């Protein structure tokens, strides 16, 4: 994989390498909250209540011009 490159010129907004740790923590919080409530009632928390993408290390993605920054096309 020494010559691998990106197929689409899109990168994360910040320099965080991954959201994996943030997603693991948020999914753990959601599972714990679901286990603590009464499962017979229909008042489960909304799935968007956990894992707010604006609190993540990497806020999102944006496109860039590959001709201006060819080094970003490398994986």
Order of alpha helices (4+ residues) and beta strands (2+ residues): beta-alpha-beta
